[in-house]
Amino acid sequence: MLSMFNIRPEADTAGNPIPLKADMLLNEALRFIIPFQCQITPRSKHHEHIVREWVDS
């Protein structure tokens, strides 16, 4: 499913990508990625159509 989308870093006001940080929260048993901003868009109109059909079914 993820292969149908472009996943890119969020852009600043000048349109430059904001670098992603792979920061983690740690506890005794698990590690969690700290949430980050990103842009998720369909790779093409064809991919968008496939996803919409899947959602509507």
Biopython code that builds the backbone (N, CA, C, O; Angstrom):
import numpy as np
from Bio.PDB.StructureBuilder import StructureBuilder

atoms = [
    (1, "MET", "N", (0.818, -1.183, 0.000)),
    (1, "MET", "CA", (0.000, 0.000, 0.000)),
    (1, "MET", "C", (0.872, 1.260, 0.000)),
    (1, "MET", "O", (0.583, 2.201, -0.739)),
    (2, "LEU", "N", (1.913, 1.296, 0.800)),
    (2, "LEU", "CA", (2.756, 2.494, 0.858)),
    (2, "LEU", "C", (3.437, 2.792, -0.468)),
    (2, "LEU", "O", (3.800, 3.938, -0.735)),
    (3, "SER", "N", (3.614, 1.768, -1.304)),
    (3, "SER", "CA", (4.275, 1.990, -2.590)),
    (3, "SER", "C", (3.445, 2.865, -3.523)),
    (3, "SER", "O", (3.962, 3.332, -4.538)),
    (4, "MET", "N", (2.186, 3.096, -3.210)),
    (4, "MET", "CA", (1.324, 3.932, -4.048)),
    (4, "MET", "C", (1.444, 5.415, -3.718)),
    (4, "MET", "O", (0.811, 6.245, -4.370)),
    (5, "PHE", "N", (2.249, 5.757, -2.715)),
    (5, "PHE", "CA", (2.340, 7.138, -2.261)),
    (5, "PHE", "C", (3.769, 7.653, -2.286)),
    (5, "PHE", "O", (4.723, 6.895, -2.113)),
    (6, "ASN", "N", (3.899, 8.960, -2.506)),
    (6, "ASN", "CA", (5.153, 9.670, -2.271)),
    (6, "ASN", "C", (5.103, 10.163, -0.837)),
    (6, "ASN", "O", (4.143, 10.820, -0.437)),
    (7, "ILE", "N", (6.118, 9.855, -0.074)),
    (7, "ILE", "CA", (6.207, 10.310, 1.312)),
    (7, "ILE", "C", (7.446, 11.187, 1.398)),
    (7, "ILE", "O", (8.578, 10.721, 1.267)),
    (8, "ARG", "N", (7.195, 12.469, 1.623)),
    (8, "ARG", "CA", (8.278, 13.452, 1.597)),
    (8, "ARG", "C", (8.279, 14.265, 2.884)),
    (8, "ARG", "O", (7.255, 14.375, 3.558)),
    (9, "PRO", "N", (9.441, 14.839, 3.223)),
    (9, "PRO", "CA", (9.475, 15.716, 4.400)),
    (9, "PRO", "C", (8.636, 16.965, 4.155)),
    (9, "PRO", "O", (8.448, 17.386, 3.014)),
    (10, "GLU", "N", (8.143, 17.543, 5.226)),
    (10, "GLU", "CA", (7.406, 18.807, 5.158)),
    (10, "GLU", "C", (8.355, 19.886, 4.643)),
    (10, "GLU", "O", (9.564, 19.800, 4.855)),
    (11, "ALA", "N", (7.814, 20.904, 3.966)),
    (11, "ALA", "CA", (8.635, 21.989, 3.427)),
    (11, "ALA", "C", (8.516, 23.235, 4.303)),
    (11, "ALA", "O", (7.488, 23.477, 4.934)),
    (12, "ASP", "N", (9.602, 24.023, 4.324)),
    (12, "ASP", "CA", (9.552, 25.293, 5.055)),
    (12, "ASP", "C", (8.871, 26.354, 4.185)),
    (12, "ASP", "O", (8.395, 26.040, 3.094)),
    (13, "THR", "N", (8.821, 27.596, 4.652)),
    (13, "THR", "CA", (8.113, 28.653, 3.926)),
    (13, "THR", "C", (8.744, 28.974, 2.574)),
    (13, "THR", "O", (8.073, 29.513, 1.694)),
    (14, "ALA", "N", (10.025, 28.650, 2.400)),
    (14, "ALA", "CA", (10.709, 28.873, 1.125)),
    (14, "ALA", "C", (10.574, 27.680, 0.188)),
    (14, "ALA", "O", (11.080, 27.714, -0.934)),
    (15, "GLY", "N", (9.893, 26.620, 0.641)),
    (15, "GLY", "CA", (9.709, 25.430, -0.183)),
    (15, "GLY", "C", (10.814, 24.401, -0.057)),
    (15, "GLY", "O", (10.807, 23.398, -0.771)),
    (16, "ASN", "N", (11.765, 24.628, 0.838)),
    (16, "ASN", "CA", (12.865, 23.685, 1.044)),
    (16, "ASN", "C", (12.436, 22.585, 2.009)),
    (16, "ASN", "O", (11.761, 22.865, 3.000)),
    (17, "PRO", "N", (12.821, 21.327, 1.731)),
    (17, "PRO", "CA", (12.445, 20.242, 2.643)),
    (17, "PRO", "C", (13.081, 20.408, 4.019)),
    (17, "PRO", "O", (14.255, 20.759, 4.139)),
    (18, "ILE", "N", (12.288, 20.149, 5.046)),
    (18, "ILE", "CA", (12.781, 20.182, 6.420)),
    (18, "ILE", "C", (13.353, 18.798, 6.720)),
    (18, "ILE", "O", (12.625, 17.810, 6.630)),
    (19, "PRO", "N", (14.644, 18.699, 7.077)),
    (19, "PRO", "CA", (15.237, 17.382, 7.331)),
    (19, "PRO", "C", (14.491, 16.621, 8.431)),
    (19, "PRO", "O", (14.093, 17.193, 9.446)),
    (20, "LEU", "N", (14.314, 15.322, 8.202)),
    (20, "LEU", "CA", (13.664, 14.468, 9.192)),
    (20, "LEU", "C", (14.676, 14.028, 10.232)),
    (20, "LEU", "O", (15.849, 13.816, 9.924)),
    (21, "LYS", "N", (14.215, 13.894, 11.461)),
    (21, "LYS", "CA", (15.051, 13.375, 12.537)),
    (21, "LYS", "C", (14.465, 12.039, 12.963)),
    (21, "LYS", "O", (13.254, 11.919, 13.147)),
    (22, "ALA", "N", (15.304, 11.055, 13.118)),
    (22, "ALA", "CA", (14.853, 9.729, 13.548)),
    (22, "ALA", "C", (15.015, 9.601, 15.057)),
    (22, "ALA", "O", (15.656, 8.670, 15.543)),
    (23, "ASP", "N", (14.434, 10.535, 15.791)),
    (23, "ASP", "CA", (14.518, 10.501, 17.251)),
    (23, "ASP", "C", (13.589, 9.433, 17.808)),
    (23, "ASP", "O", (12.514, 9.180, 17.263)),
    (24, "MET", "N", (14.010, 8.823, 18.881)),
    (24, "MET", "CA", (13.241, 7.742, 19.492)),
    (24, "MET", "C", (12.958, 8.068, 20.952)),
    (24, "MET", "O", (13.767, 8.693, 21.637)),
    (25, "LEU", "N", (11.791, 7.629, 21.409)),
    (25, "LEU", "CA", (11.474, 7.635, 22.834)),
    (25, "LEU", "C", (11.742, 6.233, 23.346)),
    (25, "LEU", "O", (11.363, 5.254, 22.702)),
    (26, "LEU", "N", (12.374, 6.127, 24.468)),
    (26, "LEU", "CA", (12.723, 4.821, 25.010)),
    (26, "LEU", "C", (12.016, 4.597, 26.334)),
    (26, "LEU", "O", (11.882, 5.509, 27.150)),
    (27, "ASN", "N", (11.569, 3.370, 26.529)),
    (27, "ASN", "CA", (11.155, 2.966, 27.867)),
    (27, "ASN", "C", (11.821, 1.624, 28.129)),
    (27, "ASN", "O", (12.695, 1.222, 27.360)),
    (28, "GLU", "N", (11.452, 0.940, 29.153)),
    (28, "GLU", "CA", (12.159, -0.284, 29.529)),
    (28, "GLU", "C", (12.015, -1.404, 28.507)),
    (28, "GLU", "O", (12.928, -2.216, 28.357)),
    (29, "ALA", "N", (10.888, -1.464, 27.802)),
    (29, "ALA", "CA", (10.651, -2.595, 26.913)),
    (29, "ALA", "C", (10.527, -2.216, 25.441)),
    (29, "ALA", "O", (10.805, -3.041, 24.571)),
    (30, "LEU", "N", (10.120, -0.995, 25.148)),
    (30, "LEU", "CA", (9.812, -0.621, 23.772)),
    (30, "LEU", "C", (10.500, 0.673, 23.374)),
    (30, "LEU", "O", (10.906, 1.476, 24.214)),
    (31, "ARG", "N", (10.616, 0.846, 22.057)),
    (31, "ARG", "CA", (11.100, 2.103, 21.495)),
    (31, "ARG", "C", (10.010, 2.646, 20.582)),
    (31, "ARG", "O", (9.346, 1.890, 19.872)),
    (32, "PHE", "N", (9.832, 3.949, 20.607)),
    (32, "PHE", "CA", (8.829, 4.600, 19.787)),
    (32, "PHE", "C", (9.476, 5.725, 18.999)),
    (32, "PHE", "O", (10.286, 6.476, 19.542)),
    (33, "ILE", "N", (9.126, 5.850, 17.716)),
    (33, "ILE", "CA", (9.599, 6.979, 16.925)),
    (33, "ILE", "C", (8.782, 8.200, 17.322)),
    (33, "ILE", "O", (7.558, 8.129, 17.430)),
    (34, "ILE", "N", (9.459, 9.311, 17.537)),
    (34, "ILE", "CA", (8.774, 10.561, 17.847)),
    (34, "ILE", "C", (8.049, 11.014, 16.581)),
    (34, "ILE", "O", (8.657, 11.040, 15.510)),
    (35, "PRO", "N", (6.769, 11.370, 16.672)),
    (35, "PRO", "CA", (6.021, 11.801, 15.477)),
    (35, "PRO", "C", (6.707, 12.971, 14.769)),
    (35, "PRO", "O", (7.347, 13.809, 15.405)),
    (36, "PHE", "N", (6.562, 13.012, 13.444)),
    (36, "PHE", "CA", (7.157, 14.070, 12.639)),
    (36, "PHE", "C", (6.183, 14.458, 11.532)),
    (36, "PHE", "O", (5.297, 13.684, 11.171)),
    (37, "GLN", "N", (6.358, 15.659, 10.999)),
    (37, "GLN", "CA", (5.516, 16.156, 9.917)),
    (37, "GLN", "C", (6.048, 15.645, 8.582)),
    (37, "GLN", "O", (7.258, 15.601, 8.362)),
    (38, "CYS", "N", (5.128, 15.256, 7.687)),
    (38, "CYS", "CA", (5.507, 14.840, 6.347)),
    (38, "CYS", "C", (4.334, 15.082, 5.400)),
    (38, "CYS", "O", (3.218, 15.366, 5.833)),
    (39, "GLN", "N", (4.604, 14.966, 4.113)),
    (39, "GLN", "CA", (3.577, 15.082, 3.088)),
    (39, "GLN", "C", (3.397, 13.715, 2.453)),
    (39, "GLN", "O", (4.371, 13.096, 2.024)),
    (40, "ILE", "N", (2.163, 13.239, 2.390)),
    (40, "ILE", "CA", (1.859, 11.949, 1.777)),
    (40, "ILE", "C", (0.882, 12.214, 0.641)),
    (40, "ILE", "O", (-0.244, 12.655, 0.867)),
    (41, "THR", "N", (1.328, 11.939, -0.594)),
    (41, "THR", "CA", (0.498, 12.188, -1.768)),
    (41, "THR", "C", (0.543, 10.975, -2.696)),
    (41, "THR", "O", (1.541, 10.254, -2.710)),
    (42, "PRO", "N", (-0.525, 10.734, -3.476)),
    (42, "PRO", "CA", (-0.500, 9.627, -4.435)),
    (42, "PRO", "C", (0.601, 9.849, -5.474)),
    (42, "PRO", "O", (0.879, 10.984, -5.859)),
    (43, "ARG", "N", (1.223, 8.759, -5.922)),
    (43, "ARG", "CA", (2.298, 8.863, -6.916)),
    (43, "ARG", "C", (1.787, 9.339, -8.271)),
    (43, "ARG", "O", (2.520, 9.987, -9.018)),
    (44, "SER", "N", (0.533, 9.022, -8.591)),
    (44, "SER", "CA", (-0.045, 9.423, -9.875)),
    (44, "SER", "C", (-1.563, 9.385, -9.761)),
    (44, "SER", "O", (-2.107, 8.918, -8.760)),
    (45, "LYS", "N", (-2.248, 9.882, -10.797)),
    (45, "LYS", "CA", (-3.715, 9.803, -10.834)),
    (45, "LYS", "C", (-4.162, 8.343, -10.847)),
    (45, "LYS", "O", (-5.185, 7.997, -10.255)),
    (46, "HIS", "N", (-3.397, 7.494, -11.519)),
    (46, "HIS", "CA", (-3.721, 6.063, -11.560)),
    (46, "HIS", "C", (-3.671, 5.460, -10.157)),
    (46, "HIS", "O", (-4.579, 4.730, -9.761)),
    (47, "HIS", "N", (-2.620, 5.762, -9.411)),
    (47, "HIS", "CA", (-2.513, 5.254, -8.042)),
    (47, "HIS", "C", (-3.641, 5.800, -7.170)),
    (47, "HIS", "O", (-4.200, 5.076, -6.347)),
    (48, "GLU", "N", (-3.972, 7.073, -7.352)),
    (48, "GLU", "CA", (-5.066, 7.675, -6.590)),
    (48, "GLU", "C", (-6.379, 6.947, -6.880)),
    (48, "GLU", "O", (-7.156, 6.676, -5.964)),
    (49, "HIS", "N", (-6.625, 6.632, -8.148)),
    (49, "HIS", "CA", (-7.842, 5.914, -8.540)),
    (49, "HIS", "C", (-7.903, 4.537, -7.867)),
    (49, "HIS", "O", (-8.953, 4.141, -7.362)),
    (50, "ILE", "N", (-6.797, 3.818, -7.860)),
    (50, "ILE", "CA", (-6.757, 2.489, -7.231)),
    (50, "ILE", "C", (-7.064, 2.595, -5.742)),
    (50, "ILE", "O", (-7.848, 1.805, -5.217)),
    (51, "VAL", "N", (-6.460, 3.555, -5.059)),
    (51, "VAL", "CA", (-6.690, 3.722, -3.619)),
    (51, "VAL", "C", (-8.141, 4.099, -3.355)),
    (51, "VAL", "O", (-8.756, 3.569, -2.430)),
    (52, "ARG", "N", (-8.700, 5.013, -4.157)),
    (52, "ARG", "CA", (-10.101, 5.411, -3.959)),
    (52, "ARG", "C", (-11.047, 4.228, -4.173)),
    (52, "ARG", "O", (-12.013, 4.069, -3.427)),
    (53, "GLU", "N", (-10.777, 3.400, -5.181)),
    (53, "GLU", "CA", (-11.607, 2.208, -5.397)),
    (53, "GLU", "C", (-11.528, 1.275, -4.201)),
    (53, "GLU", "O", (-12.543, 0.725, -3.774)),
    (54, "TRP", "N", (-10.335, 1.094, -3.659)),
    (54, "TRP", "CA", (-10.154, 0.213, -2.503)),
    (54, "TRP", "C", (-10.908, 0.757, -1.291)),
    (54, "TRP", "O", (-11.555, -0.004, -0.571)),
    (55, "VAL", "N", (-10.828, 2.074, -1.063)),
    (55, "VAL", "CA", (-11.505, 2.692, 0.082)),
    (55, "VAL", "C", (-13.022, 2.583, -0.076)),
    (55, "VAL", "O", (-13.728, 2.326, 0.898)),
    (56, "ASP", "N", (-13.522, 2.776, -1.289)),
    (56, "ASP", "CA", (-14.964, 2.756, -1.536)),
    (56, "ASP", "C", (-15.565, 1.357, -1.528)),
    (56, "ASP", "O", (-16.785, 1.214, -1.442)),
    (57, "SER", "N", (-14.734, 0.326, -1.617)),
    (57, "SER", "CA", (-15.287, -1.047, -1.670)),
    (57, "SER", "C", (-15.604, -1.600, -0.300)),
    (57, "SER", "O", (-16.071, -2.733, -0.184)),
]
sb = StructureBuilder()
sb.init_structure("model")
sb.init_model(0)
sb.init_chain("A")
sb.init_seg("    ")
for serial, (resi, resn, name, xyz) in enumerate(atoms, 1):
    if name == "N":
        sb.init_residue(resn, " ", resi, " ")
    sb.init_atom(name, np.array(xyz, "f"), 0.0, 1.0, " ", f" {name:<3s}", serial, name[0])
structure = sb.get_structure()
